[in-house]
Amino acid sequence: MRKIKRKSLKTKLVGLLWMRSSKNSKRFIEIDLLRGLAIFLMVFGHLLWDLDYFNLIPMNNLIYSALQKIVPPLFFLLVGISLVLSRKKTMKDKIKIYNEKIFIRGMKIFNLGVILTIFSLLAIPDRPVMFGVLHCIGLSIVLSIYFLKYRAANMFLGLSLIIMGLFLSNIDFSSPSIFHLIIGMHQSNIWMYTVDYFPLLPWLGFVLLGAGIGDVLYDKDKRKFRFPDISKYKPARMFSWLGRHSLEIYILHQPVLAGIMYILIKTI
């Protein structure tokens, strides 16, 4: 019995961050593969950042800038797609229970972000995590409860929020409150004060855009498009595995990388 309980706890933990389907639901390998590719590129980007931060190898700004333009949007799009997939698999009379679970899940992710903020205040007090990716994903999941019913129309709403966020990012708010920062109203040099900042605008827009895309492309346990069987290819299985374990990788990769950098500094 003890072994079964541990497995159940792990299943809940693994499904927490990226809105995974239950074990009995059909998995779409392309979703796991894209999530795995995103987590791989994210770890690579953080490796570049750590090497520069610890003065081991200068930052390759061209590569890092490209990763910043690709990886975060992909993550947030996948959050939206996964949200709508899990909702489609919920019976109509169970939607209220589903919304309650989504609310709790979003708040748990947000609280993980708060814990990360506390640790960052101790580790890098000059540039702590203020409203980072976990805060934004958690709050976006909670807010998406009110928008998922609009189905494909979320693509247009999401694009509107993205455009609004891009517009706000070009305005310099000299003395923003925490509320302004959460929305997306910030100083032009915000990155001087934090290492991780993802405001609701435009990133909630990417979640809703993903939800709209998911509604168009999937129907419960079926695709609305043809997709070849790529599970026989080793790279596809590798990235799919990374995608299925994205939460563990996300939580552990930075402490592991920082520990390796520290050891290198001491031994060189």
Buried (B, 14 or more C-beta within 10 A) or exposed (E): EEEEEEEEEEEEEBBBBBBBBEEEEEBBBBBBBBBBBBBBBBBBBBBBBBBBBBEEEEEEEEEBEEBEEBBBBBBBBBBBBBBBBBBBBBEEEEBEEBBEEBEEBBBBBBEBBEEBBEEBEEBEEEBBBBBBBBBBBBBBBBBBBEBBEBBBBBBEBBBBBBEBBEEBBEEEBEEBEEEBBBBBBBBEEBEEBBBBBBBBBBBBBBBBBBBBBBBBBBEEEEEEEEEEEBEEEEEBBEBBEBBBBBBBBBBEBBEEBBEEBEEEEEEE
